[in-house]
């Protein structure tokens, strides 16, 4: 099985929910555009709109370097709600997992994302923001190319 998300350029539709403690799930939709500039350098642009009262927009741009042999990548990102982020990721046999931390804050917040392979045109996505040992926010979604 070869991953098609991240390693191939393209556009992915996102449909899912934003989960916050003690609140009903908030529908979200949007897309992820992945482009490659050079052999190992990628850019991922994500734009999501949440179906809450204010139609919250989540926009972030990520630039990273993928080491194909080690199946490992590092990246930096600018997130509209969370600020500057640095992270790293691994390409596993069934999933792509990335771990990230927030720069320039005293916060102990960090995040973990999992892109679980269903088929070459579909992934299940889970994103968790952690504050210390507690889950602060979760996004669950389906990505379809």
HELIX and SHEET records of a PDB file:
SHEET    1   A11 UNK A  10  UNK A  20  0                                        
SHEET    2   A11 UNK A  26  UNK A  38 -1                                        
SHEET    3   A11 UNK A  41  UNK A  50 -1                                        
SHEET    4   A11 UNK A  57  UNK A  67 -1                                        
SHEET    5   A11 UNK A  72  UNK A  79 -1                                        
SHEET    6   A11 UNK A  83  UNK A  91 -1                                        
SHEET    7   A11 UNK A  95  UNK A 102 -1                                        
SHEET    8   A11 UNK A 109  UNK A 119 -1                                        
SHEET    9   A11 UNK A 122  UNK A 131 -1                                        
SHEET   10   A11 UNK A 134  UNK A 144 -1                                        
SHEET   11   A11 UNK A  10  UNK A  20 -1                                        
END                                                                             
